[in-house]
Amino acid sequence: MYQIIYFNKQFVEDIYAKFTNSKIEEIMLDIFNYMVTAKEVNRNLDLLNSDEKPTIAQ
């Protein structure tokens, strides 16, 4: 199963600026953190839309 993660314009611009300044360590950390955040948002939305007992504030 594939998941699609959309990056917003500001995020892409920040990554590009770091890339042009050769800050690869920061780039990788930013991408990882963004993807973890997006995954958490998707998981929380799935929980809100499911019949399971909610574990987050609604």
Order of alpha helices (4+ residues) and beta strands (2+ residues): alpha-alpha
